[in-house]
């Protein structure tokens, strides 16, 4: 059994905390830049491979034609081969057009029961009504609070014109009210 003890180091640090955090910041920005190239595709993680049942992912290829130097973009869907036993998956990549053709063929054979369709449409209509009423109440509350702030501003102007407050008091109160308006707008 080891006898572990914690001791304070006596050696001089190679870098200070500011340098360490600066390096971390640079590395983080570099990592974020590399992540900007990711793109979401319509059918990724939605479809599984028919051979190994791993998920399907996509990649985008940009090619230039030699004669016209025109760039064309192609999207290919392929198996991720993520399962442990899928190293020998023989499925080849497929172009987006062919995949959509296969999806259309499959969906043309699918039939929706009319009762289910009616039930789903009713739920969607109710959700839409709830969303609309929720947004209306949010807007109503927003406009009410904005009117209160405008009334405060009008009272402040009245106080200034009737010489109840000084110019400095007006300016500071107006700044506070403008900050309140900006906070409500955000």
C-alpha positions in Angstrom: 0.0 0.0 0.0 1.2 3.4 -0.9 1.5 6.2 1.6 0.2 9.2 -0.3 1.0 12.7 1.1 0.3 16.1 -0.4 3.3 18.5 -0.5 3.7 22.0 -1.7 6.0 22.2 -4.7 9.1 24.3 -4.3 10.0 24.6 -8.0 9.3 27.8 -10.0 6.3 27.6 -12.4 7.1 27.6 -16.1 4.1 29.8 -16.9 1.9 32.0 -14.8 -1.9 31.8 -14.6 -2.5 34.6 -17.2 -0.3 32.8 -19.8 -2.1 29.5 -19.1 -5.6 31.0 -19.5 -4.4 32.8 -22.7 -3.2 29.5 -24.2 -6.5 27.9 -23.2 -8.4 30.7 -24.9 -6.4 30.3 -28.1 -7.0 26.6 -28.1 -10.7 27.0 -27.5 -11.0 29.5 -30.4 -9.1 27.1 -32.6 -11.5 24.3 -31.6 -14.5 26.5 -32.3 -13.2 27.4 -35.7 -12.9 23.7 -36.6 -16.5 23.1 -35.5 -17.8 25.8 -37.8 -17.4 23.4 -40.8 -20.1 21.0 -39.4 -23.4 21.0 -41.2 -26.7 19.4 -40.5 -28.2 17.2 -43.2 -31.9 16.3 -43.5 -31.8 12.5 -43.0 -28.8 12.0 -40.7 -29.5 9.9 -37.6 -33.0 9.5 -39.0 -32.4 6.4 -41.1 -30.4 3.2 -40.3 -28.3 1.1 -42.5 -30.2 -1.9 -43.9 -27.2 -4.2 -43.5 -25.7 -3.5 -40.0 -28.3 -1.2 -38.4 -25.8 1.6 -37.7 -27.0 5.1 -38.3 -26.6 6.9 -41.6 -24.6 10.1 -41.9 -23.8 12.5 -44.8 -20.9 14.2 -46.3 -20.7 17.1 -48.7 -18.3 17.0 -51.7 -17.6 20.1 -53.8 -16.1 19.4 -57.2 -15.0 21.7 -60.1 -15.6 20.7 -63.7 -12.5 20.9 -65.8 -14.1 22.5 -68.8 -16.1 25.3 -67.3 -14.6 25.5 -63.8 -18.1 25.5 -62.4 -18.4 24.2 -58.9 -21.0 21.5 -58.1 -22.0 20.3 -54.7 -22.8 16.7 -54.1 -24.3 15.2 -50.9 -23.6 11.5 -50.2 -25.2 9.5 -47.4 -23.3 6.5 -46.0 -23.3 4.1 -43.1 -21.4 5.3 -39.9 -20.3 1.7 -39.1 -20.4 2.6 -35.4 -21.5 -0.7 -34.1 -18.7 -2.9 -32.9 -19.4 -5.7 -35.3 -20.0 -3.6 -38.4 -16.4 -3.3 -39.7 -17.4 -5.4 -42.7 -20.5 -3.4 -43.8 -20.5 -3.4 -47.5 -23.1 -0.7 -48.2 -21.7 2.0 -50.5 -22.5 5.7 -50.3 -25.6 6.9 -52.0 -26.4 10.3 -53.6 -29.0 12.5 -52.0 -31.2 12.2 -55.1 -31.3 8.4 -55.0 -32.0 8.4 -51.3 -34.9 10.8 -51.7 -36.2 8.6 -54.5 -36.2 5.6 -52.2 -37.9 7.5 -49.5 -40.6 8.7 -51.9 -41.2 5.1 -53.0 -41.5 3.9 -49.4 -43.8 6.7 -48.4 -46.1 6.2 -51.4 -46.9 2.8 -49.9 -47.7 4.2 -46.5 -51.3 5.0 -45.8 -52.6 7.2 -42.9 -55.8 6.1 -41.2 -58.4 8.9 -41.6 -59.2 8.8 -37.8 -55.6 9.3 -36.9 -55.2 12.1 -39.5 -58.3 13.9 -37.9 -56.9 13.4 -34.4 -53.5 14.7 -35.3 -54.9 17.7 -37.1 -57.1 18.6 -34.1 -54.1 18.4 -31.8 -52.1 20.6 -34.1 -54.9 23.2 -34.3 -55.2 23.3 -30.5 -51.4 23.7 -30.2 -51.5 26.6 -32.7 -54.4 28.3 -30.8 -52.4 27.9 -27.5 -49.3 29.4 -29.1 -51.3 32.3 -30.5 -53.0 33.1 -27.2 -49.7 32.8 -25.4 -48.0 35.2 -27.8 -50.9 37.6 -27.5 -50.7 37.6 -23.7 -46.9 38.2 -23.9 -47.4 41.1 -26.3 -50.2 42.6 -24.2 -48.0 42.5 -21.1 -45.2 44.0 -23.0 -47.3 46.9 -24.3 -48.8 47.5 -20.8 -45.4 47.7 -19.2 -44.2 50.0 -22.0 -47.2 52.3 -21.4 -46.3 52.5 -17.7 -42.8 53.5 -18.5 -44.0 56.1 -21.0 -46.4 57.5 -18.4 -43.4 57.8 -16.0 -41.5 59.7 -18.6 -44.4 62.0 -19.3 -44.7 62.7 -15.5 -41.0 63.4 -15.4 -41.3 65.9 -18.2 -44.3 67.6 -16.5 -42.2 67.8 -13.3 -39.4 69.5 -15.2 -41.7 72.0 -17.0 -43.5 72.9 -13.8 -40.0 73.4 -12.2 -40.6 70.8 -9.4 -37.2 69.1 -10.2 -33.9 70.4 -11.5 -32.3 69.6 -14.8 -29.8 67.3 -13.2 -32.5 65.3 -11.5 -34.4 65.1 -14.8 -31.4 63.8 -16.6 -30.6 61.1 -14.0 -34.2 60.1 -13.8 -34.5 60.0 -17.6 -31.4 57.8 -17.8 -32.9 55.3 -15.3 -36.2 55.2 -17.3 -34.3 54.7 -20.6 -32.4 51.8 -19.0 -35.7 50.4 -17.9 -37.1 50.7 -21.5 -34.1 49.1 -23.0 -34.3 46.2 -20.5 -38.0 45.7 -21.4 -37.1 45.7 -25.1 -34.5 43.0 -24.7 
